[in-house]
């Protein structure tokens, strides 16, 4: 009887660890977008220069070659998800517009 009780107690202790979720991972996805890197962007840059500053774009579409999208999502344990997005639009091979959103 005590052996059964001991197994039951161990089982409850192990299952409670996953129930309370004491350890939740920090989740980061996409390009890390900082204010410093976005401030380094300026109108008239080439796509190669933008890629040097921001890195390779997360989204690229062959139907819209004049657009580079950078997306970054971050979730810290129980806090809400932070989403940052930078869209670089090109005209005649040069940066013509920078769109920034943060959710």
Rosetta constraint file for C-alpha pairs under 8 A:
AtomPair CA 1 CA 5 HARMONIC 6.29 0.50
AtomPair CA 2 CA 6 HARMONIC 6.02 0.50
AtomPair CA 3 CA 7 HARMONIC 6.32 0.50
AtomPair CA 4 CA 8 HARMONIC 6.20 0.50
AtomPair CA 5 CA 9 HARMONIC 6.12 0.50
AtomPair CA 6 CA 10 HARMONIC 6.22 0.50
AtomPair CA 7 CA 11 HARMONIC 6.09 0.50
AtomPair CA 8 CA 12 HARMONIC 6.19 0.50
AtomPair CA 9 CA 13 HARMONIC 6.21 0.50
AtomPair CA 10 CA 14 HARMONIC 6.22 0.50
AtomPair CA 11 CA 15 HARMONIC 6.15 0.50
AtomPair CA 12 CA 16 HARMONIC 6.05 0.50
AtomPair CA 13 CA 17 HARMONIC 6.79 0.50
AtomPair CA 14 CA 18 HARMONIC 7.36 0.50
AtomPair CA 15 CA 19 HARMONIC 6.36 0.50
AtomPair CA 16 CA 20 HARMONIC 6.24 0.50
AtomPair CA 17 CA 21 HARMONIC 6.30 0.50
AtomPair CA 17 CA 22 HARMONIC 6.92 0.50
AtomPair CA 18 CA 22 HARMONIC 7.61 0.50
AtomPair CA 23 CA 77 HARMONIC 8.00 0.50
AtomPair CA 24 CA 77 HARMONIC 5.23 0.50
AtomPair CA 24 CA 78 HARMONIC 7.84 0.50
AtomPair CA 25 CA 76 HARMONIC 7.33 0.50
AtomPair CA 25 CA 77 HARMONIC 6.10 0.50
AtomPair CA 26 CA 74 HARMONIC 7.49 0.50
AtomPair CA 26 CA 75 HARMONIC 5.84 0.50
AtomPair CA 26 CA 76 HARMONIC 4.81 0.50
AtomPair CA 26 CA 77 HARMONIC 5.79 0.50
AtomPair CA 27 CA 73 HARMONIC 7.82 0.50
AtomPair CA 27 CA 74 HARMONIC 5.67 0.50
AtomPair CA 27 CA 75 HARMONIC 5.19 0.50
AtomPair CA 27 CA 76 HARMONIC 6.68 0.50
AtomPair CA 28 CA 72 HARMONIC 7.35 0.50
AtomPair CA 28 CA 73 HARMONIC 5.70 0.50
AtomPair CA 28 CA 74 HARMONIC 4.59 0.50
AtomPair CA 28 CA 75 HARMONIC 6.66 0.50
AtomPair CA 29 CA 72 HARMONIC 5.75 0.50
AtomPair CA 29 CA 73 HARMONIC 5.26 0.50
AtomPair CA 29 CA 74 HARMONIC 6.67 0.50
AtomPair CA 30 CA 58 HARMONIC 6.39 0.50
AtomPair CA 30 CA 70 HARMONIC 7.37 0.50
AtomPair CA 30 CA 71 HARMONIC 5.58 0.50
AtomPair CA 30 CA 72 HARMONIC 4.60 0.50
AtomPair CA 30 CA 73 HARMONIC 6.58 0.50
AtomPair CA 31 CA 54 HARMONIC 7.70 0.50
AtomPair CA 31 CA 55 HARMONIC 7.26 0.50
AtomPair CA 31 CA 57 HARMONIC 7.60 0.50
AtomPair CA 31 CA 58 HARMONIC 6.96 0.50
AtomPair CA 31 CA 70 HARMONIC 6.27 0.50
AtomPair CA 31 CA 71 HARMONIC 6.09 0.50
AtomPair CA 31 CA 72 HARMONIC 5.34 0.50
AtomPair CA 32 CA 72 HARMONIC 5.82 0.50
AtomPair CA 33 CA 37 HARMONIC 6.89 0.50
AtomPair CA 33 CA 38 HARMONIC 7.28 0.50
AtomPair CA 33 CA 54 HARMONIC 7.53 0.50
AtomPair CA 33 CA 70 HARMONIC 7.78 0.50
AtomPair CA 33 CA 71 HARMONIC 7.74 0.50
AtomPair CA 33 CA 72 HARMONIC 6.46 0.50
AtomPair CA 33 CA 84 HARMONIC 7.07 0.50
AtomPair CA 33 CA 85 HARMONIC 7.98 0.50
AtomPair CA 34 CA 38 HARMONIC 6.45 0.50
AtomPair CA 35 CA 39 HARMONIC 5.97 0.50
AtomPair CA 36 CA 40 HARMONIC 6.36 0.50
AtomPair CA 37 CA 41 HARMONIC 6.99 0.50
AtomPair CA 37 CA 53 HARMONIC 6.26 0.50
AtomPair CA 37 CA 54 HARMONIC 6.42 0.50
AtomPair CA 38 CA 54 HARMONIC 7.61 0.50
AtomPair CA 40 CA 53 HARMONIC 7.24 0.50
AtomPair CA 41 CA 45 HARMONIC 7.48 0.50
AtomPair CA 41 CA 50 HARMONIC 6.85 0.50
AtomPair CA 41 CA 53 HARMONIC 7.44 0.50
AtomPair CA 42 CA 95 HARMONIC 7.39 0.50
AtomPair CA 43 CA 94 HARMONIC 7.41 0.50
AtomPair CA 43 CA 95 HARMONIC 5.09 0.50
AtomPair CA 43 CA 96 HARMONIC 5.41 0.50
AtomPair CA 43 CA 97 HARMONIC 6.76 0.50
AtomPair CA 44 CA 94 HARMONIC 4.91 0.50
AtomPair CA 44 CA 95 HARMONIC 4.83 0.50
AtomPair CA 44 CA 96 HARMONIC 6.41 0.50
AtomPair CA 45 CA 49 HARMONIC 5.99 0.50
AtomPair CA 45 CA 50 HARMONIC 6.53 0.50
AtomPair CA 45 CA 94 HARMONIC 5.36 0.50
AtomPair CA 45 CA 95 HARMONIC 5.10 0.50
AtomPair CA 46 CA 50 HARMONIC 6.39 0.50
AtomPair CA 46 CA 93 HARMONIC 6.07 0.50
AtomPair CA 46 CA 94 HARMONIC 4.83 0.50
AtomPair CA 46 CA 95 HARMONIC 6.16 0.50
AtomPair CA 47 CA 51 HARMONIC 6.16 0.50
AtomPair CA 47 CA 90 HARMONIC 7.79 0.50
AtomPair CA 47 CA 93 HARMONIC 7.00 0.50
AtomPair CA 47 CA 94 HARMONIC 6.92 0.50
AtomPair CA 47 CA 95 HARMONIC 7.19 0.50
AtomPair CA 48 CA 52 HARMONIC 6.22 0.50
AtomPair CA 49 CA 53 HARMONIC 6.46 0.50
AtomPair CA 50 CA 54 HARMONIC 5.98 0.50
AtomPair CA 50 CA 55 HARMONIC 7.56 0.50
AtomPair CA 51 CA 55 HARMONIC 4.63 0.50
AtomPair CA 51 CA 56 HARMONIC 5.50 0.50
AtomPair CA 51 CA 57 HARMONIC 7.26 0.50
AtomPair CA 52 CA 56 HARMONIC 7.99 0.50
AtomPair CA 54 CA 70 HARMONIC 7.94 0.50
AtomPair CA 57 CA 68 HARMONIC 5.88 0.50
AtomPair CA 57 CA 69 HARMONIC 5.64 0.50
AtomPair CA 57 CA 70 HARMONIC 5.32 0.50
AtomPair CA 58 CA 69 HARMONIC 6.20 0.50
AtomPair CA 58 CA 70 HARMONIC 5.43 0.50
AtomPair CA 58 CA 71 HARMONIC 6.49 0.50
AtomPair CA 59 CA 68 HARMONIC 6.77 0.50
AtomPair CA 59 CA 69 HARMONIC 5.33 0.50
AtomPair CA 59 CA 70 HARMONIC 6.83 0.50
AtomPair CA 60 CA 64 HARMONIC 7.81 0.50
AtomPair CA 60 CA 65 HARMONIC 7.45 0.50
AtomPair CA 60 CA 67 HARMONIC 7.44 0.50
AtomPair CA 60 CA 68 HARMONIC 6.23 0.50
AtomPair CA 60 CA 69 HARMONIC 6.96 0.50
AtomPair CA 61 CA 65 HARMONIC 6.35 0.50
AtomPair CA 61 CA 67 HARMONIC 7.97 0.50
AtomPair CA 66 CA 89 HARMONIC 5.81 0.50
AtomPair CA 66 CA 90 HARMONIC 4.83 0.50
AtomPair CA 66 CA 91 HARMONIC 6.73 0.50
AtomPair CA 66 CA 93 HARMONIC 7.58 0.50
AtomPair CA 67 CA 87 HARMONIC 7.00 0.50
AtomPair CA 67 CA 88 HARMONIC 5.74 0.50
AtomPair CA 67 CA 89 HARMONIC 4.70 0.50
AtomPair CA 67 CA 90 HARMONIC 6.20 0.50
AtomPair CA 68 CA 87 HARMONIC 5.82 0.50
AtomPair CA 68 CA 88 HARMONIC 5.13 0.50
AtomPair CA 68 CA 89 HARMONIC 6.61 0.50
AtomPair CA 69 CA 85 HARMONIC 7.28 0.50
AtomPair CA 69 CA 86 HARMONIC 5.97 0.50
AtomPair CA 69 CA 87 HARMONIC 4.56 0.50
AtomPair CA 69 CA 88 HARMONIC 6.39 0.50
AtomPair CA 70 CA 85 HARMONIC 5.67 0.50
AtomPair CA 70 CA 86 HARMONIC 5.11 0.50
AtomPair CA 70 CA 87 HARMONIC 6.28 0.50
AtomPair CA 71 CA 83 HARMONIC 7.24 0.50
AtomPair CA 71 CA 84 HARMONIC 5.82 0.50
AtomPair CA 71 CA 85 HARMONIC 4.54 0.50
AtomPair CA 71 CA 86 HARMONIC 6.56 0.50
AtomPair CA 72 CA 83 HARMONIC 5.74 0.50
AtomPair CA 72 CA 84 HARMONIC 5.16 0.50
AtomPair CA 72 CA 85 HARMONIC 6.43 0.50
AtomPair CA 73 CA 81 HARMONIC 6.73 0.50
AtomPair CA 73 CA 82 HARMONIC 5.56 0.50
AtomPair CA 73 CA 83 HARMONIC 4.52 0.50
AtomPair CA 73 CA 84 HARMONIC 6.47 0.50
AtomPair CA 74 CA 81 HARMONIC 5.71 0.50
AtomPair CA 74 CA 82 HARMONIC 5.15 0.50
AtomPair CA 74 CA 83 HARMONIC 6.63 0.50
AtomPair CA 75 CA 79 HARMONIC 6.40 0.50
AtomPair CA 75 CA 80 HARMONIC 6.28 0.50
AtomPair CA 75 CA 81 HARMONIC 4.62 0.50
AtomPair CA 75 CA 82 HARMONIC 6.33 0.50
AtomPair CA 76 CA 80 HARMONIC 7.54 0.50
AtomPair CA 76 CA 81 HARMONIC 7.59 0.50
AtomPair CA 82 CA 102 HARMONIC 7.47 0.50
AtomPair CA 82 CA 103 HARMONIC 5.95 0.50
AtomPair CA 83 CA 102 HARMONIC 5.73 0.50
AtomPair CA 83 CA 103 HARMONIC 5.07 0.50
AtomPair CA 84 CA 100 HARMONIC 7.68 0.50
AtomPair CA 84 CA 101 HARMONIC 5.88 0.50
AtomPair CA 84 CA 102 HARMONIC 4.42 0.50
AtomPair CA 84 CA 103 HARMONIC 6.37 0.50
AtomPair CA 85 CA 100 HARMONIC 5.84 0.50
AtomPair CA 85 CA 101 HARMONIC 5.18 0.50
AtomPair CA 85 CA 102 HARMONIC 6.26 0.50
AtomPair CA 86 CA 98 HARMONIC 7.01 0.50
AtomPair CA 86 CA 99 HARMONIC 5.61 0.50
AtomPair CA 86 CA 100 HARMONIC 4.64 0.50
AtomPair CA 86 CA 101 HARMONIC 6.53 0.50
AtomPair CA 87 CA 98 HARMONIC 5.86 0.50
AtomPair CA 87 CA 99 HARMONIC 4.99 0.50
AtomPair CA 87 CA 100 HARMONIC 6.55 0.50
AtomPair CA 88 CA 95 HARMONIC 6.76 0.50
AtomPair CA 88 CA 96 HARMONIC 7.74 0.50
AtomPair CA 88 CA 97 HARMONIC 6.00 0.50
AtomPair CA 88 CA 98 HARMONIC 4.84 0.50
AtomPair CA 88 CA 99 HARMONIC 6.48 0.50
AtomPair CA 89 CA 95 HARMONIC 5.93 0.50
AtomPair CA 89 CA 96 HARMONIC 5.82 0.50
AtomPair CA 89 CA 97 HARMONIC 5.14 0.50
AtomPair CA 89 CA 98 HARMONIC 6.45 0.50
AtomPair CA 90 CA 94 HARMONIC 5.17 0.50
AtomPair CA 90 CA 95 HARMONIC 4.37 0.50
AtomPair CA 90 CA 96 HARMONIC 5.14 0.50
AtomPair CA 90 CA 97 HARMONIC 6.93 0.50
AtomPair CA 91 CA 95 HARMONIC 6.40 0.50
AtomPair CA 91 CA 96 HARMONIC 5.84 0.50
